[in-house]
Amino acid sequence: MNDITIRKVETRRELRTFLTFPWKIYKDDPLWVPPILADRYKAVDPEKGVFFQRGMAEFFIAWRDRKPVGTICAAIDYKANAAVSLNDCVFGFFEFINDRTVAFALLDFVKGWALKHGLKSLHGPFNLDYEDGYGILLEGRDRPPAILCGHTPEYYVGILEDYGFKPARGSNLAFTRELNSDLESLEEIKQFARRVRERKGFVIRGADLARWKEEVDRVYELINPCLQHLPGFAPWQREALQELMAPFVKLADANLILFAELDGKTIGFFPAIPNFNEVLIHANGLRYPWDYMKAWWYSKKPIKSASIKSVLVLPEYWGTGVAILMFSEMAERLAAKGYDWVDMSLTSDDNPRTPQLAERAGAKVYKRYQVYRLFF
């Protein structure tokens, strides 16, 4: 381990080395979807990145023979730690060559960083945003990830457990549902949904993008009550939710952002967005001018999959059938727009409700991820 040096990112040149290092790891991986480099610069900028409104972070590169061999970020989310009474060091941007010595050196370094800051555990990997680069890919290497889902090499699996990490909670699951097959079960769902609508009086509507801030407020009023039953739940911060949803306002299809209402009260939320990874996988992170031309070319082709990142239903309406009603409505709208399949990600396998809903809708697990924690 003596031949490995780990240094904090200090200069603009080092920052570029840090952010472009994944291109070294994934250059021969046809499933990897390069992140948009400009977005990464924004995310790690203390003046622009939303994470820095609630925490601090530092970025490190592992060097050997003057060459970068790994990267890692160490961060403190003050608001999340205070909300759940933890002393977590969040780590992410965890990339390394196929060398266990490098991975362990990075983890040793970040553990030391955490101890110096009075922290008691490591939690991750996340790339600052808890919805970005979530976990290590355990299963599912037959197709690229959907938007906002991560991807890691096979040799990453087991590294954290060998170091002493334990799963922070259950595995996170990505489900897929084909829209052009198993049509009989879709028809059964449709008939059930029709009965629910008639008996309960639920109303399903699309989003009003002209009043998007108000719509985000409605989601914020739902998200914490709807998710607080989950193991290890940490309350969402309003600014984090706004930052997550903001990029999709111009790209979203209002008819695929569904709200469920009863007597004018918002009780559920079920959004789908086009899976833009079908374009981004060809765009090389928009690193160079010609990459914009490739992105433009592929953006002209119809996107064949959509991605659903959340299903929120107020607890007092669980078991009423409103979730199935929203799924049925979404399936009809997606099929009418020509989508072939839908990704539903990510939900934990220890979530008592969402996996059951997905399976009832005929969906199957196609990717599995794991987030870890190490106490010390």
C-alpha positions in Angstrom: 0.0 0.0 0.0 3.1 2.2 0.4 3.2 2.9 -3.4 -0.3 4.5 -3.3 -0.7 8.2 -2.5 -4.0 9.8 -1.8 -4.3 13.5 -2.2 -7.2 16.0 -1.9 -8.4 17.6 -5.1 -7.1 21.2 -5.0 -6.8 22.5 -8.6 -9.1 22.7 -11.6 -6.9 20.2 -13.4 -7.1 17.7 -10.5 -10.9 18.2 -10.5 -11.1 17.3 -14.1 -9.0 14.2 -13.4 -11.3 13.3 -10.6 -14.5 13.7 -12.6 -13.3 12.0 -15.8 -11.7 9.1 -14.1 -14.8 6.9 -14.6 -14.0 7.0 -18.4 -10.9 5.0 -17.6 -12.8 2.4 -15.6 -15.7 1.9 -18.0 -14.1 2.5 -21.4 -14.8 -1.1 -22.5 -18.2 -1.5 -20.8 -21.0 -1.3 -23.3 -23.6 -1.0 -20.4 -22.1 2.1 -18.8 -24.0 5.4 -19.4 -21.5 8.3 -19.0 -22.8 11.1 -16.8 -23.1 14.6 -18.3 -19.8 16.1 -17.3 -21.2 19.6 -16.9 -23.7 18.3 -14.4 -21.0 16.7 -12.4 -19.0 19.9 -12.2 -22.1 21.7 -10.9 -22.8 18.9 -8.3 -19.3 19.2 -6.7 -19.1 23.0 -6.8 -19.7 24.4 -3.3 -21.2 27.5 -4.9 -23.7 25.6 -7.1 -24.2 22.1 -5.8 -27.4 21.6 -3.9 -25.7 19.2 -1.4 -23.6 22.1 -0.1 -26.7 23.8 1.2 -26.9 21.1 3.9 -23.4 19.7 4.1 -19.7 19.7 3.2 -17.6 17.4 1.1 -14.0 16.8 0.0 -12.7 14.9 -3.0 -9.7 12.6 -3.2 -7.6 10.9 -5.9 -5.5 7.8 -5.4 -2.2 8.0 -7.3 0.4 5.3 -8.2 3.4 6.0 -10.4 1.9 9.5 -11.0 -1.2 8.0 -12.5 -4.7 8.1 -11.1 -5.9 4.7 -9.9 -9.0 5.6 -7.9 -11.3 8.3 -6.6 -13.5 8.8 -3.6 -15.5 11.6 -1.9 -16.1 12.1 1.8 -19.0 14.2 2.9 -21.1 15.2 5.9 -24.8 15.7 5.5 -25.5 17.8 8.5 -29.3 17.9 8.1 -29.6 14.2 7.5 -27.4 13.4 10.5 -29.4 15.7 12.7 -32.7 14.3 11.5 -31.9 10.7 12.4 -29.3 11.2 15.1 -26.4 9.6 13.2 -22.8 10.5 12.7 -22.5 9.3 9.2 -19.7 10.1 6.7 -21.3 9.7 3.3 -18.9 8.4 0.7 -19.3 8.3 -3.1 -17.6 8.8 -6.4 -16.0 5.5 -5.4 -14.2 4.3 -8.5 -11.0 2.2 -8.7 -9.0 0.0 -11.0 -9.2 -3.8 -10.6 -6.9 -3.8 -7.6 -8.2 -4.5 -4.1 -5.2 -2.7 -2.6 -6.3 0.5 -4.2 -9.9 0.2 -3.0 -8.9 -0.6 0.6 -6.4 2.3 0.6 -9.2 4.7 -0.4 -11.5 3.3 2.3 -8.8 3.5 4.9 -8.2 7.1 4.0 -11.9 8.1 4.2 -12.3 6.2 7.5 -9.5 8.3 8.9 -11.1 11.5 7.5 -14.4 10.5 9.2 -12.7 9.9 12.5 -10.9 13.3 12.3 -14.3 14.9 11.8 -15.9 13.1 14.8 -18.0 10.7 12.8 -18.8 7.2 13.7 -19.7 5.4 10.5 -19.3 5.3 6.7 -22.4 5.2 4.5 -22.6 4.7 0.8 -21.8 4.8 -2.0 -23.8 7.9 -3.1 -22.5 10.6 -5.4 -23.6 13.3 -2.9 -27.2 13.1 -4.1 -28.8 10.1 -2.5 -30.5 9.3 -5.8 -27.2 9.4 -7.9 -24.9 6.4 -8.2 -26.9 4.5 -5.6 -25.0 1.6 -4.3 -23.1 -1.3 -5.9 -24.7 -3.3 -8.7 -25.2 -6.9 -7.5 -27.3 -8.3 -10.3 -28.5 -7.3 -13.7 -25.9 -7.0 -16.4 -28.1 -7.8 -19.4 -29.1 -4.2 -20.2 -27.9 -0.6 -19.4 -29.3 1.1 -16.3 -32.3 3.4 -16.6 -32.0 7.1 -15.8 -30.7 7.9 -12.3 -29.6 4.3 -11.7 -26.0 3.4 -11.3 -23.7 0.8 -12.8 -20.5 -0.7 -11.4 -18.0 -3.3 -12.6 -18.3 -6.9 -11.5 -15.2 -6.7 -9.5 -16.7 -4.0 -7.2 -19.1 -6.6 -5.8 -17.8 -7.9 -2.5 -15.1 -5.2 -1.9 -17.1 -3.4 0.7 -18.2 -6.6 2.5 -14.6 -7.9 2.5 -13.6 -4.6 4.1 -16.2 -5.0 6.9 -19.2 -3.1 5.6 -22.7 -4.5 6.3 -25.8 -3.8 4.2 -27.4 -0.5 5.4 -30.8 -1.9 4.6 -32.3 -4.4 2.2 -31.2 -4.6 -1.4 -32.6 -2.0 -3.8 -34.5 -3.3 -6.7 -35.2 -2.2 -10.2 -38.3 -3.8 -11.7 -39.2 -4.0 -15.4 -42.7 -4.4 -17.0 -43.1 -5.1 -20.7 -46.1 -3.3 -22.1 -46.5 -5.4 -25.2 -46.7 -8.8 -23.5 -48.7 -10.5 -20.8 -51.6 -8.3 -21.9 -54.2 -10.5 -20.1 -52.9 -9.5 -16.7 -52.9 -5.9 -17.8 -56.5 -6.2 -18.8 -57.3 -7.7 -15.3 -55.5 -4.7 -13.7 -57.5 -2.4 -15.9 -60.8 -3.9 -14.8 -59.9 -3.8 -11.2 -58.8 -0.2 -11.5 -62.2 0.7 -13.1 -64.0 -0.8 -10.1 -61.8 1.2 -7.7 -62.5 4.4 -9.6 -66.2 3.9 -9.5 -66.4 2.9 -5.9 -64.0 5.2 -4.3 -64.3 8.4 -6.4 -60.5 8.8 -6.9 -59.5 11.3 -9.6 -56.2 10.8 -11.6 -54.8 13.9 -13.3 -51.6 14.8 -15.1 -49.2 17.5 -13.9 -49.7 21.2 -14.5 -46.2 22.2 -15.6 -47.1 25.8 -15.8 -47.5 25.7 -12.0 -44.6 23.3 -11.4 -43.4 24.8 -8.1 -46.9 24.2 -6.6 -46.8 20.7 -7.9 -43.4 20.1 -6.2 -44.9 21.4 -3.0 -47.6 18.8 -3.3 -45.0 16.1 -3.7 -43.1 17.4 -0.7 -46.2 17.2 1.4 -46.5 13.5 0.4 -43.0 12.2 0.4 -42.1 12.1 4.1 -45.4 10.8 5.4 -45.4 8.2 2.6 -41.9 6.9 3.3 -41.4 7.3 7.0 -42.3 3.6 7.6 -39.2 2.5 5.7 -36.2 1.1 7.7 -33.4 3.7 8.0 -35.7 6.5 6.7 -34.1 9.9 6.6 -36.5 12.8 6.0 -36.3 14.5 2.6 -35.2 18.1 2.5 -37.3 20.4 0.4 -34.3 21.8 -1.5 -33.0 18.3 -2.3 -36.4 17.3 -3.7 -36.5 20.5 -5.8 -33.0 19.9 -7.1 -33.8 16.3 -8.0 -37.0 17.3 -10.0 -35.8 20.6 -11.5 -33.9 19.1 -14.5 -37.0 17.2 -15.7 -39.4 20.1 -15.9 -38.5 21.0 -19.5 -38.2 17.3 -20.5 -41.2 15.8 -18.7 -44.4 14.8 -20.4 -47.2 16.3 -18.2 -49.5 13.5 -19.1 -47.1 11.0 -17.5 -46.7 12.8 -14.2 -49.8 11.5 -12.3 -51.4 12.8 -9.2 -54.3 11.0 -7.4 -56.9 13.1 -5.7 -59.9 12.6 -3.5 -62.3 15.5 -3.0 -59.6 17.9 -4.2 -57.0 16.6 -1.8 -53.7 15.2 -3.2 -53.3 11.6 -1.9 -50.9 10.0 -4.4 -48.1 10.7 -6.9 -46.9 8.4 -9.7 -44.4 10.0 -12.2 -42.9 8.5 -15.3 -40.2 10.1 -17.4 -38.7 9.0 -20.7 -35.6 6.9 -20.1 -33.1 9.5 -21.5 -30.3 7.0 -20.9 -31.2 5.6 -24.3 -29.8 8.8 -25.7 -27.1 9.5 -23.1 -25.4 6.1 -23.5 -24.3 7.5 -26.9 -23.4 11.0 -25.8 -20.1 10.4 -24.0 -21.1 12.8 -21.2 -21.1 15.7 -23.7 -17.4 16.0 -23.1 -16.6 17.3 -26.6 -18.4 19.5 -29.2 -19.0 16.5 -31.5 -20.8 14.7 -28.6 -23.6 17.2 -28.9 -24.2 16.1 -32.5 -24.4 12.5 -31.5 -26.8 13.4 -28.7 -28.9 15.4 -31.2 -28.9 12.5 -33.6 -30.1 9.9 -31.1 -32.6 12.2 -29.5 -34.5 12.1 -32.8 -35.1 8.4 -32.4 -38.1 7.4 -30.3 -37.3 6.5 -26.7 -38.8 3.0 -26.1 -38.8 2.9 -22.3 -40.0 5.1 -19.5 -38.8 5.2 -15.9 -40.9 5.5 -12.8 -38.9 6.6 -9.7 -41.6 6.9 -7.1 -45.0 5.8 -6.0 -46.4 7.8 -3.1 -49.7 7.1 -1.4 -50.7 8.6 1.9 -50.7 5.8 4.5 -54.4 6.3 5.3 -55.2 5.3 1.7 -53.1 2.1 1.6 -55.2 -0.8 0.6 -57.8 1.2 -1.2 -56.6 0.3 -4.6 -55.5 3.8 -5.6 -51.9 2.6 -6.3 -53.2 0.0 -8.8 -55.5 2.6 -10.3 -52.5 4.9 -10.9 -50.5 2.0 -12.4 -53.3 1.1 -14.7 -53.7 4.6 -15.9 -50.0 4.9 -16.5 -49.8 1.7 -18.4 -52.5 2.9 -20.8 -50.9 6.2 -21.3 -47.4 4.7 -21.9 -48.7 2.2 -24.4 -50.7 4.8 -26.2 -47.5 6.9 -26.6 -45.5 3.9 -28.1 -43.4 2.8 -25.1 -42.4 -0.8 -25.1 -41.4 -1.2 -21.4 -41.3 0.6 -18.2 -38.5 0.7 -15.5 -39.6 1.0 -11.9 -36.7 1.8 -9.7 -35.4 1.9 -7.1 -37.3 0.4 -4.1 -35.9 -1.7 -1.3 -36.7 -5.3 -0.8 -37.5 -4.5 2.8 -40.2 -2.1 1.8 -43.4 -3.8 2.8 -45.5 -2.4 0.0 -43.8 -1.3 -3.2 -42.3 -4.6 -4.3 -45.7 -6.2 -3.8 -47.4 -3.5 -5.9 -44.8 -4.0 -8.7 -45.2 -7.8 -8.7 -49.0 -7.5 -8.7 -48.6 -5.3 -11.8 -46.7 -8.1 -13.5 -43.2 -6.5 -13.1 -40.0 -8.5 -12.5 -36.7 -7.6 -10.8 -34.0 -7.0 -13.4 -31.4 -5.2 -11.3 -30.3 -5.3 -7.7 -28.1 -2.8 -5.8 -26.7 -2.6 -2.3 -25.8 0.4 -0.1 -23.6 -0.3 2.9 -22.7 1.1 6.3 -19.6 0.6 8.5 -19.6 1.5 12.1 -16.4 2.2 14.0 
